[in-house]
Amino acid sequence: MIIIKVSTAKKIYELIERYPALEVCREDLVVAVEKICESFRAGNKLITCGNGGSATDAMHIVGELMKGFLLPRKIQDFKPEFIKRAEEFFPSDVNYFKVNLQCALPAISLLGETALNSAFANDNAPDLSFAQQVFGIGKSGDVLLAISTSGKSENVIYAVEVAKIMGITSIALTGRRGGKLKHLSDYSICVPADSSYTVQEFHLPIYHMICLAAENEFFEISEENFE
């Protein structure tokens, strides 16, 4: 059984207190947090993708994970070996690193590689551009967070198919019906809404919670655990 801290689990409960309609997603939210934390704990990464507004969400998630969100994540608290090596190699810069660098949870979106995406779309198949990146950078143990308000986005579906072939855990973040994505993904969070904009209104607080929970799990200075 996966173990997360009590304070990490509380992030899920606090989200539902603010958005009671998400009670129907409680179990799926717990599983998503557990699977993502399990992946990070094993030294793996989170991969995100989506289209349109969901593309922006996919990049937003990476921004919250790769630097401090609410916690400072000071490298001297969690990466003393880095400080030791910095003092050895670059003693004049070590204090600048200590003040400004923050510990990261490894995450990457599939939206930022404009040259790759446009070249692959032009030369091969536009709807396989996400799948190509999953194939190229993904590894067993990673998690793919696939975002689609309808659950029908073909390029996202193909990315999940490649992830499944490669042993990458997939989590769908979608709307009430979930489309093909709901059934194809290993796990799914189907929010209680149907229109794209109302689905996205639930997606943002959900992925903020996931980022807060993951940050808390690894960078809260506490030994309290939750089973």
C-alpha positions, 0 to 999 in steps of 0.5 A: 500500500502506498503511504502519504502523509496525513498533511498531504491527504488533507489537501484533498479534503480541503479541496472538496471543502471548497468545491463540494461538487468534487466529492464524487471525485474523492477516491480518484483524487486520492489515487492520482495523488498517490500515484504521482507521489509514488512516481516522484519517490522512485525518481521518475517524472510527470509528463503533461499534455492537452490542447487549447486551454488544457495546453495552458493547464499542462504547462501551468502544472509544470510551473508549480512543480519545478519550483517552490509553490507554497513551500520554500524548498530550500536546497540546503534543507533537502540537497546538502550534497549539492551544496557541498559540491557547489562549495567545492567547485564554485565557492563564490556562487554557492550563497547565490544558489542557496538563496535562489535555487529551489528543489524541483519535482521533475515535470515536463509538458509536451507543449513547449517543443515548438520546433519538434512539434511543428516539424513532426506535424509537417513531416509525419502525423500531427495527431501523433506529436504528443505520442512521439514525445512520450515515446522519446522521453518517457520511461516505465515508472513515469506518469502521464497526466492527459488533459482533455475536457471532452475525453475525445482529443485524438492526439492525447488519446494516442499519447496515452496509448503509447504510454500504456505500451511503455509501462507509463501510468496514465491519469486522465483529467476530463469531464463528466462523460470522459470519452474514450480517454476515461476508459483508456487511461489507467486512472481518471478524474471525471469532473461533474461538468460538461461544457469545456469552460465549466470542466476547466473551472474544476480542472484548475483547483484540482491540479493546484491541489495535486501540486500542493499535495506533491510539494507537501509530501516531499518538502514539508519538514515533517515525519507524519504519514498517512496510510 
